[in-house]
């Protein structure tokens, strides 16, 4: 498992490369929740996925065959940008984790 650093800002984009796959993540505020867009190697995996706690962001195993992401939060709080890097983090795990 690998922690992905996030900034405590309402809208952000980041790009990471893990095991020869380039992941593009967009995390943004949508009313009172956070949503994520996920692309792998320029292909859309998920758009406007609601960020929940302790659950995979990619809910379908056939789309997550090379890895998945999840928010880890204290007391099962919903992810919120002001807590990124404090009480909340984003993690990635691959098929070997």
PLY file of the C-alpha trace (Angstrom):
ply
format ascii 1.0
element vertex 97
property float x
property float y
property float z
element edge 96
property int vertex1
property int vertex2
end_header
0.00 0.00 0.00
1.22 3.47 -0.84
0.05 6.81 0.56
-0.67 9.49 -2.03
0.03 13.00 -0.67
-2.85 15.47 -0.99
-2.97 19.20 -0.40
-5.65 20.66 1.87
-7.28 22.58 -0.99
-10.82 22.15 -2.36
-9.89 21.21 -5.94
-6.73 19.53 -7.10
-5.23 17.41 -9.85
-2.35 15.06 -9.49
-0.51 12.62 -11.65
1.40 9.62 -10.35
3.11 6.72 -12.06
2.94 3.33 -10.38
4.22 0.16 -12.06
4.29 1.68 -15.56
0.73 3.04 -15.24
0.15 6.77 -15.22
-2.76 7.74 -13.01
-4.43 11.14 -13.32
-6.66 12.02 -10.38
-8.91 15.03 -10.04
-10.36 15.56 -6.59
-12.92 18.30 -6.16
-15.71 19.62 -3.99
-19.25 18.93 -5.18
-21.62 20.67 -2.79
-20.88 19.09 0.60
-18.83 16.09 -0.55
-15.67 15.26 -2.45
-15.75 13.56 -5.85
-12.95 12.05 -7.93
-12.18 11.54 -11.59
-9.73 8.73 -12.26
-7.87 8.12 -15.50
-5.24 5.47 -16.19
-2.92 5.95 -19.16
-5.27 8.57 -20.63
-8.31 6.29 -20.43
-11.24 7.20 -18.21
-11.74 4.74 -15.38
-14.33 6.63 -13.30
-15.85 10.11 -13.47
-17.37 12.00 -10.54
-17.04 9.06 -8.18
-18.21 10.00 -4.71
-15.37 9.83 -2.20
-16.36 7.68 0.75
-14.29 6.32 3.58
-12.60 2.93 3.77
-14.08 1.82 0.44
-12.41 1.48 -2.97
-12.86 4.45 -5.28
-13.04 2.07 -8.24
-15.92 -0.23 -7.26
-15.57 -2.72 -10.12
-12.82 -5.34 -9.99
-12.42 -5.48 -13.78
-11.56 -1.74 -13.78
-9.23 -2.07 -10.79
-7.16 -4.99 -12.05
-3.89 -3.03 -11.74
-4.75 -1.17 -8.53
-7.23 0.92 -6.62
-7.49 3.92 -4.34
-9.28 4.60 -1.05
-9.58 7.38 1.47
-8.64 6.51 5.04
-10.22 8.80 7.63
-10.60 8.99 11.38
-13.91 7.79 12.83
-15.25 6.99 9.34
-15.69 10.68 8.52
-16.42 11.48 4.90
-13.35 12.78 3.08
-13.09 16.55 3.17
-10.23 18.64 1.78
-9.56 20.58 4.99
-8.53 17.31 6.67
-6.25 16.04 3.89
-2.81 15.39 5.35
-4.11 15.73 8.92
-6.71 13.09 9.75
-7.37 11.86 6.22
-5.22 10.32 3.52
-5.51 8.71 0.12
-3.89 5.32 -0.42
-3.20 3.13 -3.44
-2.80 -0.62 -3.45
-1.89 -2.90 -6.28
-2.71 -6.55 -6.95
0.31 -7.70 -4.92
-0.62 -5.71 -1.77
0 1
1 2
2 3
3 4
4 5
5 6
6 7
7 8
8 9
9 10
10 11
11 12
12 13
13 14
14 15
15 16
16 17
17 18
18 19
19 20
20 21
21 22
22 23
23 24
24 25
25 26
26 27
27 28
28 29
29 30
30 31
31 32
32 33
33 34
34 35
35 36
36 37
37 38
38 39
39 40
40 41
41 42
42 43
43 44
44 45
45 46
46 47
47 48
48 49
49 50
50 51
51 52
52 53
53 54
54 55
55 56
56 57
57 58
58 59
59 60
60 61
61 62
62 63
63 64
64 65
65 66
66 67
67 68
68 69
69 70
70 71
71 72
72 73
73 74
74 75
75 76
76 77
77 78
78 79
79 80
80 81
81 82
82 83
83 84
84 85
85 86
86 87
87 88
88 89
89 90
90 91
91 92
92 93
93 94
94 95
95 96
